[in-house]
Amino acid sequence: MNIYRLDPIDPGHPAWGSSNEKDVVWAAAPTPEDARKLVALKTRIDIQSTAGDESPWLNKAVTSCVSEPTMTHVDAGTVVRVDGSLVGR
C-alpha cells in the first residue's frame, strides 16, 4: 500500500463547497487516483453544494497528490489529518 499526500493548491475554487476537509491530508491507497477517490469519498458533504457534485480532491488543478514513501503510519483505506486524526466515514 502506498501513502499519498494531498494538498489544496487552489483553496478559492468553488468545488471546496462539496468537501468538509480543506487542509492537507494523507491517504493510503494503491495508486494516486485511488487516493484521490478515497479522500473524496471520506470528505464528501451529503448536501448538494453550489459547486455541484465534483470533489476538489478529484481535480488535479485544485489539489496535488504526491507519494510519501517515508510515511508508514497510515493504514490501508484510511485518510489522516495533520494532527493524526482519521477523516471520514
N, C-alpha and C positions, 0 to 999 in steps of 0.2 A: 504494500500500500504506500502511496506517495502522499506527502503533505504539501499543500499549496497555500500560499499567502495571497489573499485577495484584498486589494487596496482601492478605495474610491479615488478616481482621478478626475471626475467631473461632478463634484458634490452639488452643483447647481442644476443638474439635469432633472427634468420633471419625473423621470422614472423612479426616483428615490421615494416618491409618494406611495409606491407599492411595496416598500420594504420597511420592516421595523428595526433593522440594523443599518447603520450608516457609517460605521468605522471599520478599520481593518479587522479581518477575521482569518483564521486558518481552517482548512478543510482537509480531511483525509479521504482520498478517492484515487481510483486507478489512473485517471487522466485529468488534464486541466478542464476539459469540457464537463466531465463528471463532477469535478469540484465546483464549477460554476452552477451546475444544476442542483447539487446538494445544498449549496448556500441559498440559492433562490427558493428552494422548497422550504427550508427551515426558517427563512426570514419573511416569507410572504404574508402580507396583510390580507385578511379574509374579505375585507370590504373592497368594492371596486374604487380605484383611485381615479383621479382626473387624468393620470398619465397612462391609463389603460392597464393592460394585464402584464406587460413585459417587465420583468425584474431587471433592475440595474446590474445585478450580478451576472446576468447572461450577456450583457452588452460590452464588447471589448473596447468601445470608445468611452465607456463610463467607468469601468473598473479594470484593473490589471490583475493577472493571475500568474504567479511565478512559483516555481518549485522551491521548497525549503528543505533541502536534503539533510541539514543538520538538526532539524526539529524531529523529535521522536516521541513526544508525549501526547500526541493526538490519536485517538482510537479510530479505527475504520468506521466510516459513515457518520462521523461527528464533525461539528463546527465549533470552534473555540474562539472566544474573545481575547483581547489583550490581557485581561485580568485572569485568564484561565477558566472562566466560567463557560458552560456549554450554552450554545444557542439553539433555540427552537424546540420543535415538537417531538 
